[in-house]
Amino acid sequence: MNAICPKATKVSFHDYQPELDNFRQTVLNGLAHEHKQIPPKFFYDERGSQLFEAILEQPEYYVPHVEKQLYRDYAADMAALIGEDAVLIEPGSGSCEKVQLLLDALRPAAYVPMDISGDFLRQSAATLGAAFPWLHVHAACLDFTRELHLPQNVPTGRRVVFIPGSSLGNFDLPEAQHFLFNIAQLVGKGGGLLIGVDRKKDKAVLETAYNDAAGVTAAFNLNLLVRINNELEGTFDLDQFAHYACYNEAMGRIEMHLTSLQDQSVQVAGRTFHFAQGERIHTENSYKYHPEEFITLATAAGFKCEQHWTDAANLFGIYYCTV
């Protein structure tokens, strides 16, 4: 279903109706697993998307602050590499905030934000279109972890995928390589990838970033249980589960969990699941990469790294790669 946003005639919305039924089966399968787990893509209902945007404002979470400064400092260099009139594609676009730091320098022929949360995507696309009235925005509601395709009315031209933040880290290593391979197929020969990648660093810095003092990340994590209660007739008592995030140095990743604070039973979609005190639901991984590790991964997916930017403290990196 396609729709034109009334306040911005250059903004169109394309609903590919990602399979919401998959949420039910994935949750039931994940809770029945010996080590309970639910994929992080299910964080992002409308409330989850709002909480994620709030995480980006927390002082402990260094990624957006460092990354935004890199875009401010190097937007002209990035634009020179990408070239004019590219079709800029952003999977997991959220609020479309970071792309705004690049649009005036890039002047793309079109911008294609992709997100699984349709209402949030529609609002974000309309807001962006109002702020940049010259920009053609083709918002696509889809699950970018399962499919990557462009709306039919997107203009021809060089395709460049933009992935700010550290979204790649949410994929396990084989999945990350497959995701990058799919991007290479989408943009085609000569196409580009501008991607943010969080770097390995001191454990204390990482764990503080995922355990902010205001408890926003905790609320984001626990909102997954709220969603299960609302959509799958769940009976989770949020007071009996706690957010837990730690850095697994051997795996090079932050792990997020929801920990049961007592022995308890919970119903979901008519099925009963038992939790021992201290038992966890694994909800997210966030892998961190040294530069040479990411370049090796991207190369295996068919990319060549053209340029790499990082901050003085080596907290975060941005890479521009071509197929």
Secondary structure, DSSP 8 states (H G I E B T S, - for coil): -EEE-TT-TTEEEEE----THHHHHHHHHHHHSSS-B--GGGG-SHHHHHHHHHHTT-TT-HHHHHHHHHHHHHHHHHHHHH-TT-EEEEET-TT--TTHHHHHHH--SEEEEEES-HHHHHHHHHHHHHH-TT--EEEEES-TTT-----TTS--S-EEEEE-TTGGGGS-HHHHHHHHHHHHHHH-TT-EEEEEEE----HHHHHHHTS-TT-HHHHHHHHHHHHHHHHS-----GGGEEEEEEEETTTTEEEEEEEESSSEEEEETTEEEEE-TT-EEEEEEEE---HHHHHHHHHHTT-EEEEEEE-TT--EEEEEEE-
